[in-house]
Amino acid sequence: MQAVFIILKQTDLVDDIMDALAQVGIKGGTAIDSEGMAASLERTNKNVAMVQLLRGILSGEESHKSKTVFVIVKDEQVDAVKDAVVSVTGDLSKPNAGIMFGVPISFTEGIS
């Protein structure tokens, strides 16, 4: 089994990703709010943080907010998960598109 993590700056894609995962047979997933390193670094520099805050207010965006989606799947489902995510996000190798990675799981409880 593997935990597949998808970290997205485009938070509006989360529902589409969940739908794409359901279409390939994934029955459960979790999305949590997350924040990148840049937000932490900007908080240490108040001038930069203020500029970013104003930019976010004026544009209606939260510049450093992201979502992290994760699913636990069988090894043979990993390729289907990757394909489903890329069908929604497009090429993840482009800047700020997102990050996806898998982590092997040694045990689970509460998952049938």
Secondary structure, 3 states (H helix, E strand, C coil): CEEEEEEECCHHHHHHHHHHHHHCCCCCCEEEEEECHHHHHHHHCHHHHHHHHHHHHHHCCCCCEEEEEEEEECHHHHHHHHHHHHHHHCCCCCCCCCEEEEEECCCCCCCC
